[in-house]
Amino acid sequence: MNHGISDNERKKAEEAGIRFYASNEEKELAYLKEGLARTPKERFLFLLKLMSMQRTMSKATHHK
């Protein structure tokens, strides 16, 4: 059973904006580069979103 995708399917996926990475390190580097390219306002709003998610997760794990 082959779980890979054909070259044609891969090309269509890349055109749709899906990215493929050779390793986790390459993926992490791409995410870091994207993060550095953000404006200060985008970074701040992203931080607020992360803080909100952290509070939600904290409530979910401490509530019994």
N, CA, C and O atoms as a Maestro MAE file, in Angstrom:
{
 s_m_m2io_version
 :::
 2.0.0
}

f_m_ct {
 s_m_title
 :::
 protein
 m_atom[256] {
  # First column is atom index #
  i_m_mmod_type
  r_m_x_coord
  r_m_y_coord
  r_m_z_coord
  i_m_residue_number
  s_m_chain_name
  s_m_pdb_residue_name
  s_m_pdb_atom_name
  i_m_atomic_number
  :::
  1 25 0.844 -1.161 0.000 1 A "MET " " N  " 7
  2 3 0.000 0.000 0.000 1 A "MET " " CA " 6
  3 2 0.903 1.242 0.000 1 A "MET " " C  " 6
  4 15 1.784 1.369 0.850 1 A "MET " " O  " 8
  5 25 0.689 2.127 -0.925 2 A "ASN " " N  " 7
  6 3 1.510 3.321 -1.069 2 A "ASN " " CA " 6
  7 2 0.775 4.524 -0.504 2 A "ASN " " C  " 6
  8 15 -0.320 4.865 -0.952 2 A "ASN " " O  " 8
  9 25 1.395 5.174 0.497 3 A "HIS " " N  " 7
  10 3 0.776 6.342 1.126 3 A "HIS " " CA " 6
  11 2 1.307 7.645 0.546 3 A "HIS " " C  " 6
  12 15 0.869 8.723 0.949 3 A "HIS " " O  " 8
  13 25 2.241 7.564 -0.392 4 A "GLY " " N  " 7
  14 3 2.788 8.763 -1.000 4 A "GLY " " CA " 6
  15 2 1.815 9.365 -1.999 4 A "GLY " " C  " 6
  16 15 0.778 8.781 -2.314 4 A "GLY " " O  " 8
  17 25 2.170 10.537 -2.485 5 A "ILE " " N  " 7
  18 3 1.329 11.185 -3.481 5 A "ILE " " CA " 6
  19 2 2.099 11.268 -4.789 5 A "ILE " " C  " 6
  20 15 3.330 11.285 -4.798 5 A "ILE " " O  " 8
  21 25 1.378 11.319 -5.867 6 A "SER " " N  " 7
  22 3 2.013 11.387 -7.172 6 A "SER " " CA " 6
  23 2 2.591 12.780 -7.397 6 A "SER " " C  " 6
  24 15 2.252 13.726 -6.685 6 A "SER " " O  " 8
  25 25 3.459 12.895 -8.387 7 A "ASP " " N  " 7
  26 3 4.062 14.191 -8.720 7 A "ASP " " CA " 6
  27 2 2.992 15.211 -9.087 7 A "ASP " " C  " 6
  28 15 3.087 16.380 -8.714 7 A "ASP " " O  " 8
  29 25 1.974 14.765 -9.820 8 A "ASN " " N  " 7
  30 3 0.897 15.668 -10.227 8 A "ASN " " CA " 6
  31 2 0.118 16.174 -9.008 8 A "ASN " " C  " 6
  32 15 -0.197 17.360 -8.912 8 A "ASN " " O  " 8
  33 25 -0.188 15.265 -8.082 9 A "GLU " " N  " 7
  34 3 -0.904 15.656 -6.858 9 A "GLU " " CA " 6
  35 2 -0.054 16.603 -6.018 9 A "GLU " " C  " 6
  36 15 -0.570 17.563 -5.444 9 A "GLU " " O  " 8
  37 25 1.246 16.334 -5.945 10 A "ARG " " N  " 7
  38 3 2.162 17.187 -5.181 10 A "ARG " " CA " 6
  39 2 2.225 18.583 -5.790 10 A "ARG " " C  " 6
  40 15 2.212 19.577 -5.065 10 A "ARG " " O  " 8
  41 25 2.294 18.662 -7.125 11 A "LYS " " N  " 7
  42 3 2.352 19.946 -7.807 11 A "LYS " " CA " 6
  43 2 1.086 20.758 -7.528 11 A "LYS " " C  " 6
  44 15 1.158 21.957 -7.259 11 A "LYS " " O  " 8
  45 25 -0.078 20.095 -7.595 12 A "LYS " " N  " 7
  46 3 -1.346 20.776 -7.319 12 A "LYS " " CA " 6
  47 2 -1.396 21.272 -5.870 12 A "LYS " " C  " 6
  48 15 -1.873 22.375 -5.604 12 A "LYS " " O  " 8
  49 25 -0.906 20.460 -4.948 13 A "ALA " " N  " 7
  50 3 -0.898 20.837 -3.536 13 A "ALA " " CA " 6
  51 2 0.010 22.043 -3.310 13 A "ALA " " C  " 6
  52 15 -0.350 22.955 -2.565 13 A "ALA " " O  " 8
  53 25 1.179 22.058 -3.941 14 A "GLU " " N  " 7
  54 3 2.096 23.186 -3.793 14 A "GLU " " CA " 6
  55 2 1.499 24.458 -4.388 14 A "GLU " " C  " 6
  56 15 1.688 25.545 -3.841 14 A "GLU " " O  " 8
  57 25 0.783 24.331 -5.499 15 A "GLU " " N  " 7
  58 3 0.125 25.485 -6.100 15 A "GLU " " CA " 6
  59 2 -0.977 26.025 -5.190 15 A "GLU " " C  " 6
  60 15 -1.265 27.222 -5.198 15 A "GLU " " O  " 8
  61 25 -1.591 25.141 -4.408 16 A "ALA " " N  " 7
  62 3 -2.648 25.541 -3.486 16 A "ALA " " CA " 6
  63 2 -2.080 26.143 -2.201 16 A "ALA " " C  " 6
  64 15 -2.834 26.629 -1.359 16 A "ALA " " O  " 8
  65 25 -0.749 26.113 -2.046 17 A "GLY " " N  " 7
  66 3 -0.131 26.726 -0.880 17 A "GLY " " CA " 6
  67 2 0.348 25.753 0.174 17 A "GLY " " C  " 6
  68 15 0.839 26.175 1.221 17 A "GLY " " O  " 8
  69 25 0.219 24.466 -0.074 18 A "ILE " " N  " 7
  70 3 0.694 23.467 0.875 18 A "ILE " " CA " 6
  71 2 2.188 23.301 0.678 18 A "ILE " " C  " 6
  72 15 2.665 23.166 -0.449 18 A "ILE " " O  " 8
  73 25 2.932 23.313 1.792 19 A "ARG " " N  " 7
  74 3 4.377 23.191 1.705 19 A "ARG " " CA " 6
  75 2 4.831 21.809 2.177 19 A "ARG " " C  " 6
  76 15 4.234 21.208 3.070 19 A "ARG " " O  " 8
  77 25 5.892 21.332 1.557 20 A "PHE " " N  " 7
  78 3 6.482 20.051 1.930 20 A "PHE " " CA " 6
  79 2 7.918 20.298 2.370 20 A "PHE " " C  " 6
  80 15 8.655 21.028 1.708 20 A "PHE " " O  " 8
  81 25 8.316 19.696 3.479 21 A "TYR " " N  " 7
  82 3 9.652 19.890 4.026 21 A "TYR " " CA " 6
  83 2 10.385 18.559 4.079 21 A "TYR " " C  " 6
  84 15 9.781 17.507 4.288 21 A "TYR " " O  " 8
  85 25 11.710 18.625 3.886 22 A "ALA " " N  " 7
  86 3 12.531 17.423 3.904 22 A "ALA " " CA " 6
  87 2 12.783 16.944 5.337 22 A "ALA " " C  " 6
  88 15 13.000 15.753 5.563 22 A "ALA " " O  " 8
  89 25 12.754 17.869 6.308 23 A "SER " " N  " 7
  90 3 13.024 17.494 7.699 23 A "SER " " CA " 6
  91 2 12.290 18.446 8.636 23 A "SER " " C  " 6
  92 15 11.791 19.493 8.224 23 A "SER " " O  " 8
  93 25 12.237 18.058 9.897 24 A "ASN " " N  " 7
  94 3 11.612 18.921 10.900 24 A "ASN " " CA " 6
  95 2 12.402 20.208 11.081 24 A "ASN " " C  " 6
  96 15 11.824 21.267 11.325 24 A "ASN " " O  " 8
  97 25 13.739 20.116 10.961 25 A "GLU " " N  " 7
  98 3 14.579 21.301 11.104 25 A "GLU " " CA " 6
  99 2 14.267 22.317 10.010 25 A "GLU " " C  " 6
  100 15 14.192 23.517 10.275 25 A "GLU " " O  " 8
  101 25 14.089 21.841 8.792 26 A "GLU " " N  " 7
  102 3 13.743 22.728 7.683 26 A "GLU " " CA " 6
  103 2 12.383 23.391 7.927 26 A "GLU " " C  " 6
  104 15 12.197 24.574 7.638 26 A "GLU " " O  " 8
  105 25 11.453 22.627 8.453 27 A "LYS " " N  " 7
  106 3 10.116 23.143 8.749 27 A "LYS " " CA " 6
  107 2 10.186 24.216 9.833 27 A "LYS " " C  " 6
  108 15 9.573 25.275 9.696 27 A "LYS " " O  " 8
  109 25 10.934 23.949 10.916 28 A "GLU " " N  " 7
  110 3 11.069 24.914 12.000 28 A "GLU " " CA " 6
  111 2 11.736 26.201 11.516 28 A "GLU " " C  " 6
  112 15 11.329 27.293 11.912 28 A "GLU " " O  " 8
  113 25 12.758 26.083 10.664 29 A "LEU " " N  " 7
  114 3 13.436 27.257 10.127 29 A "LEU " " CA " 6
  115 2 12.475 28.098 9.287 29 A "LEU " " C  " 6
  116 15 12.503 29.327 9.359 29 A "LEU " " O  " 8
  117 25 11.635 27.453 8.503 30 A "ALA " " N  " 7
  118 3 10.655 28.180 7.689 30 A "ALA " " CA " 6
  119 2 9.661 28.921 8.584 30 A "ALA " " C  " 6
  120 15 9.294 30.058 8.287 30 A "ALA " " O  " 8
  121 25 9.221 28.286 9.680 31 A "TYR " " N  " 7
  122 3 8.305 28.940 10.616 31 A "TYR " " CA " 6
  123 2 8.971 30.145 11.289 31 A "TYR " " C  " 6
  124 15 8.337 31.182 11.482 31 A "TYR " " O  " 8
  125 25 10.256 30.000 11.644 32 A "LEU " " N  " 7
  126 3 10.971 31.116 12.256 32 A "LEU " " CA " 6
  127 2 11.098 32.288 11.293 32 A "LEU " " C  " 6
  128 15 10.917 33.441 11.684 32 A "LEU " " O  " 8
  129 25 11.408 31.994 10.039 33 A "LYS " " N  " 7
  130 3 11.527 33.051 9.036 33 A "LYS " " CA " 6
  131 2 10.193 33.758 8.829 33 A "LYS " " C  " 6
  132 15 10.156 34.978 8.674 33 A "LYS " " O  " 8
  133 25 9.105 33.008 8.824 34 A "GLU " " N  " 7
  134 3 7.772 33.605 8.701 34 A "GLU " " CA " 6
  135 2 7.479 34.511 9.891 34 A "GLU " " C  " 6
  136 15 6.928 35.601 9.734 34 A "GLU " " O  " 8
  137 25 7.850 34.052 11.075 35 A "GLY " " N  " 7
  138 3 7.613 34.835 12.278 35 A "GLY " " CA " 6
  139 2 8.387 36.146 12.278 35 A "GLY " " C  " 6
  140 15 7.866 37.175 12.708 35 A "GLY " " O  " 8
  141 25 9.617 36.115 11.802 36 A "LEU " " N  " 7
  142 3 10.429 37.324 11.749 36 A "LEU " " CA " 6
  143 2 9.903 38.315 10.721 36 A "LEU " " C  " 6
  144 15 10.131 39.518 10.849 36 A "LEU " " O  " 8
  145 25 9.209 37.830 9.715 37 A "ALA " " N  " 7
  146 3 8.683 38.702 8.670 37 A "ALA " " CA " 6
  147 2 7.398 39.411 9.099 37 A "ALA " " C  " 6
  148 15 6.925 40.308 8.401 37 A "ALA " " O  " 8
  149 25 6.834 39.020 10.235 38 A "ARG " " N  " 7
  150 3 5.595 39.641 10.695 38 A "ARG " " CA " 6
  151 2 5.846 41.049 11.218 38 A "ARG " " C  " 6
  152 15 6.939 41.370 11.685 38 A "ARG " " O  " 8
  153 25 4.832 41.866 11.133 39 A "THR " " N  " 7
  154 3 4.916 43.223 11.667 39 A "THR " " CA " 6
  155 2 4.779 43.162 13.188 39 A "THR " " C  " 6
  156 15 4.283 42.169 13.721 39 A "THR " " O  " 8
  157 25 5.209 44.201 13.888 40 A "PRO " " N  " 7
  158 3 5.046 44.207 15.350 40 A "PRO " " CA " 6
  159 2 3.588 44.033 15.779 40 A "PRO " " C  " 6
  160 15 3.319 43.364 16.777 40 A "PRO " " O  " 8
  161 25 2.654 44.619 15.048 41 A "LYS " " N  " 7
  162 3 1.237 44.471 15.400 41 A "LYS " " CA " 6
  163 2 0.808 43.011 15.251 41 A "LYS " " C  " 6
  164 15 0.098 42.487 16.109 41 A "LYS " " O  " 8
  165 25 1.234 42.347 14.165 42 A "GLU " " N  " 7
  166 3 0.887 40.936 13.968 42 A "GLU " " CA " 6
  167 2 1.479 40.084 15.075 42 A "GLU " " C  " 6
  168 15 0.825 39.162 15.563 42 A "GLU " " O  " 8
  169 25 2.709 40.379 15.480 43 A "ARG " " N  " 7
  170 3 3.347 39.629 16.570 43 A "ARG " " CA " 6
  171 2 2.571 39.803 17.874 43 A "ARG " " C  " 6
  172 15 2.352 38.839 18.607 43 A "ARG " " O  " 8
  173 25 2.158 41.035 18.157 44 A "PHE " " N  " 7
  174 3 1.412 41.317 19.379 44 A "PHE " " CA " 6
  175 2 0.077 40.576 19.392 44 A "PHE " " C  " 6
  176 15 -0.289 39.970 20.399 44 A "PHE " " O  " 8
  177 25 -0.648 40.624 18.280 45 A "LEU " " N  " 7
  178 3 -1.937 39.935 18.202 45 A "LEU " " CA " 6
  179 2 -1.761 38.425 18.323 45 A "LEU " " C  " 6
  180 15 -2.590 37.748 18.931 45 A "LEU " " O  " 8
  181 25 -0.681 37.898 17.745 46 A "PHE " " N  " 7
  182 3 -0.385 36.472 17.857 46 A "PHE " " CA " 6
  183 2 -0.086 36.113 19.315 46 A "PHE " " C  " 6
  184 15 -0.537 35.079 19.809 46 A "PHE " " O  " 8
  185 25 0.673 36.967 19.998 47 A "LEU " " N  " 7
  186 3 0.971 36.742 21.411 47 A "LEU " " CA " 6
  187 2 -0.312 36.726 22.238 47 A "LEU " " C  " 6
  188 15 -0.479 35.869 23.105 47 A "LEU " " O  " 8
  189 25 -1.215 37.664 21.977 48 A "LEU " " N  " 7
  190 3 -2.493 37.682 22.694 48 A "LEU " " CA " 6
  191 2 -3.274 36.395 22.468 48 A "LEU " " C  " 6
  192 15 -3.882 35.860 23.396 48 A "LEU " " O  " 8
  193 25 -3.256 35.902 21.247 49 A "LYS " " N  " 7
  194 3 -3.951 34.649 20.929 49 A "LYS " " CA " 6
  195 2 -3.330 33.474 21.694 49 A "LYS " " C  " 6
  196 15 -4.044 32.624 22.226 49 A "LYS " " O  " 8
  197 25 -1.990 33.438 21.743 50 A "LEU " " N  " 7
  198 3 -1.314 32.372 22.482 50 A "LEU " " CA " 6
  199 2 -1.632 32.439 23.973 50 A "LEU " " C  " 6
  200 15 -1.831 31.409 24.617 50 A "LEU " " O  " 8
  201 25 -1.679 33.651 24.517 51 A "MET " " N  " 7
  202 3 -2.008 33.812 25.938 51 A "MET " " CA " 6
  203 2 -3.429 33.348 26.219 51 A "MET " " C  " 6
  204 15 -3.686 32.717 27.244 51 A "MET " " O  " 8
  205 25 -4.342 33.654 25.323 52 A "SER " " N  " 7
  206 3 -5.723 33.204 25.473 52 A "SER " " CA " 6
  207 2 -5.804 31.684 25.424 52 A "SER " " C  " 6
  208 15 -6.512 31.068 26.219 52 A "SER " " O  " 8
  209 25 -5.086 31.093 24.499 53 A "MET " " N  " 7
  210 3 -5.085 29.631 24.396 53 A "MET " " CA " 6
  211 2 -4.481 29.001 25.649 53 A "MET " " C  " 6
  212 15 -4.957 27.967 26.118 53 A "MET " " O  " 8
  213 25 -3.434 29.624 26.188 54 A "GLN " " N  " 7
  214 3 -2.788 29.108 27.391 54 A "GLN " " CA " 6
  215 2 -3.753 29.136 28.571 54 A "GLN " " C  " 6
  216 15 -3.819 28.175 29.338 54 A "GLN " " O  " 8
  217 25 -4.503 30.229 28.723 55 A "ARG " " N  " 7
  218 3 -5.494 30.323 29.805 55 A "ARG " " CA " 6
  219 2 -6.570 29.251 29.648 55 A "ARG " " C  " 6
  220 15 -6.969 28.611 30.622 55 A "ARG " " O  " 8
  221 25 -7.030 29.063 28.423 56 A "THR " " N  " 7
  222 3 -8.049 28.043 28.162 56 A "THR " " CA " 6
  223 2 -7.539 26.654 28.516 56 A "THR " " C  " 6
  224 15 -8.247 25.868 29.145 56 A "THR " " O  " 8
  225 25 -6.315 26.354 28.111 57 A "MET " " N  " 7
  226 3 -5.742 25.042 28.404 57 A "MET " " CA " 6
  227 2 -5.502 24.869 29.904 57 A "MET " " C  " 6
  228 15 -5.698 23.784 30.451 57 A "MET " " O  " 8
  229 25 -5.084 25.929 30.548 58 A "SER " " N  " 7
  230 3 -4.852 25.869 31.987 58 A "SER " " CA " 6
  231 2 -6.155 25.571 32.726 58 A "SER " " C  " 6
  232 15 -6.177 24.740 33.633 58 A "SER " " O  " 8
  233 25 -7.228 26.237 32.345 59 A "LYS " " N  " 7
  234 3 -8.537 25.990 32.959 59 A "LYS " " CA " 6
  235 2 -9.001 24.565 32.705 59 A "LYS " " C  " 6
  236 15 -9.578 23.928 33.587 59 A "LYS " " O  " 8
  237 25 -8.751 24.065 31.505 60 A "ALA " " N  " 7
  238 3 -9.198 22.720 31.144 60 A "ALA " " CA " 6
  239 2 -8.441 21.652 31.924 60 A "ALA " " C  " 6
  240 15 -9.013 20.617 32.267 60 A "ALA " " O  " 8
  241 25 -7.152 21.893 32.211 61 A "THR " " N  " 7
  242 3 -6.367 20.871 32.901 61 A "THR " " CA " 6
  243 2 -6.487 20.966 34.411 61 A "THR " " C  " 6
  244 15 -6.266 19.968 35.096 61 A "THR " " O  " 8
  245 25 -6.832 22.139 34.965 62 A "HIS " " N  " 7
  246 3 -6.930 22.295 36.415 62 A "HIS " " CA " 6
  247 2 -8.350 22.109 36.930 62 A "HIS " " C  " 6
  248 15 -8.551 21.909 38.128 62 A "HIS " " O  " 8
  249 25 -9.315 22.169 36.059 63 A "HIS " " N  " 7
  250 3 -10.712 22.032 36.460 63 A "HIS " " CA " 6
  251 2 -11.070 20.547 36.544 63 A "HIS " " C  " 6
  252 15 -10.844 19.794 35.596 63 A "HIS " " O  " 8
  253 25 -11.622 20.138 37.669 64 A "LYS " " N  " 7
  254 3 -11.987 18.722 37.828 64 A "LYS " " CA " 6
  255 2 -13.437 18.585 38.205 64 A "LYS " " C  " 6
  256 15 -13.926 17.469 38.381 64 A "LYS " " O  " 8
  :::
 }
 m_bond[255] {
  # First column is bond index #
  i_m_from
  i_m_to
  i_m_order
  :::
  1 1 2 1
  2 2 3 1
  3 3 4 2
  4 3 5 1
  5 5 6 1
  6 6 7 1
  7 7 8 2
  8 7 9 1
  9 9 10 1
  10 10 11 1
  11 11 12 2
  12 11 13 1
  13 13 14 1
  14 14 15 1
  15 15 16 2
  16 15 17 1
  17 17 18 1
  18 18 19 1
  19 19 20 2
  20 19 21 1
  21 21 22 1
  22 22 23 1
  23 23 24 2
  24 23 25 1
  25 25 26 1
  26 26 27 1
  27 27 28 2
  28 27 29 1
  29 29 30 1
  30 30 31 1
  31 31 32 2
  32 31 33 1
  33 33 34 1
  34 34 35 1
  35 35 36 2
  36 35 37 1
  37 37 38 1
  38 38 39 1
  39 39 40 2
  40 39 41 1
  41 41 42 1
  42 42 43 1
  43 43 44 2
  44 43 45 1
  45 45 46 1
  46 46 47 1
  47 47 48 2
  48 47 49 1
  49 49 50 1
  50 50 51 1
  51 51 52 2
  52 51 53 1
  53 53 54 1
  54 54 55 1
  55 55 56 2
  56 55 57 1
  57 57 58 1
  58 58 59 1
  59 59 60 2
  60 59 61 1
  61 61 62 1
  62 62 63 1
  63 63 64 2
  64 63 65 1
  65 65 66 1
  66 66 67 1
  67 67 68 2
  68 67 69 1
  69 69 70 1
  70 70 71 1
  71 71 72 2
  72 71 73 1
  73 73 74 1
  74 74 75 1
  75 75 76 2
  76 75 77 1
  77 77 78 1
  78 78 79 1
  79 79 80 2
  80 79 81 1
  81 81 82 1
  82 82 83 1
  83 83 84 2
  84 83 85 1
  85 85 86 1
  86 86 87 1
  87 87 88 2
  88 87 89 1
  89 89 90 1
  90 90 91 1
  91 91 92 2
  92 91 93 1
  93 93 94 1
  94 94 95 1
  95 95 96 2
  96 95 97 1
  97 97 98 1
  98 98 99 1
  99 99 100 2
  100 99 101 1
  101 101 102 1
  102 102 103 1
  103 103 104 2
  104 103 105 1
  105 105 106 1
  106 106 107 1
  107 107 108 2
  108 107 109 1
  109 109 110 1
  110 110 111 1
  111 111 112 2
  112 111 113 1
  113 113 114 1
  114 114 115 1
  115 115 116 2
  116 115 117 1
  117 117 118 1
  118 118 119 1
  119 119 120 2
  120 119 121 1
  121 121 122 1
  122 122 123 1
  123 123 124 2
  124 123 125 1
  125 125 126 1
  126 126 127 1
  127 127 128 2
  128 127 129 1
  129 129 130 1
  130 130 131 1
  131 131 132 2
  132 131 133 1
  133 133 134 1
  134 134 135 1
  135 135 136 2
  136 135 137 1
  137 137 138 1
  138 138 139 1
  139 139 140 2
  140 139 141 1
  141 141 142 1
  142 142 143 1
  143 143 144 2
  144 143 145 1
  145 145 146 1
  146 146 147 1
  147 147 148 2
  148 147 149 1
  149 149 150 1
  150 150 151 1
  151 151 152 2
  152 151 153 1
  153 153 154 1
  154 154 155 1
  155 155 156 2
  156 155 157 1
  157 157 158 1
  158 158 159 1
  159 159 160 2
  160 159 161 1
  161 161 162 1
  162 162 163 1
  163 163 164 2
  164 163 165 1
  165 165 166 1
  166 166 167 1
  167 167 168 2
  168 167 169 1
  169 169 170 1
  170 170 171 1
  171 171 172 2
  172 171 173 1
  173 173 174 1
  174 174 175 1
  175 175 176 2
  176 175 177 1
  177 177 178 1
  178 178 179 1
  179 179 180 2
  180 179 181 1
  181 181 182 1
  182 182 183 1
  183 183 184 2
  184 183 185 1
  185 185 186 1
  186 186 187 1
  187 187 188 2
  188 187 189 1
  189 189 190 1
  190 190 191 1
  191 191 192 2
  192 191 193 1
  193 193 194 1
  194 194 195 1
  195 195 196 2
  196 195 197 1
  197 197 198 1
  198 198 199 1
  199 199 200 2
  200 199 201 1
  201 201 202 1
  202 202 203 1
  203 203 204 2
  204 203 205 1
  205 205 206 1
  206 206 207 1
  207 207 208 2
  208 207 209 1
  209 209 210 1
  210 210 211 1
  211 211 212 2
  212 211 213 1
  213 213 214 1
  214 214 215 1
  215 215 216 2
  216 215 217 1
  217 217 218 1
  218 218 219 1
  219 219 220 2
  220 219 221 1
  221 221 222 1
  222 222 223 1
  223 223 224 2
  224 223 225 1
  225 225 226 1
  226 226 227 1
  227 227 228 2
  228 227 229 1
  229 229 230 1
  230 230 231 1
  231 231 232 2
  232 231 233 1
  233 233 234 1
  234 234 235 1
  235 235 236 2
  236 235 237 1
  237 237 238 1
  238 238 239 1
  239 239 240 2
  240 239 241 1
  241 241 242 1
  242 242 243 1
  243 243 244 2
  244 243 245 1
  245 245 246 1
  246 246 247 1
  247 247 248 2
  248 247 249 1
  249 249 250 1
  250 250 251 1
  251 251 252 2
  252 251 253 1
  253 253 254 1
  254 254 255 1
  255 255 256 2
  :::
 }
}
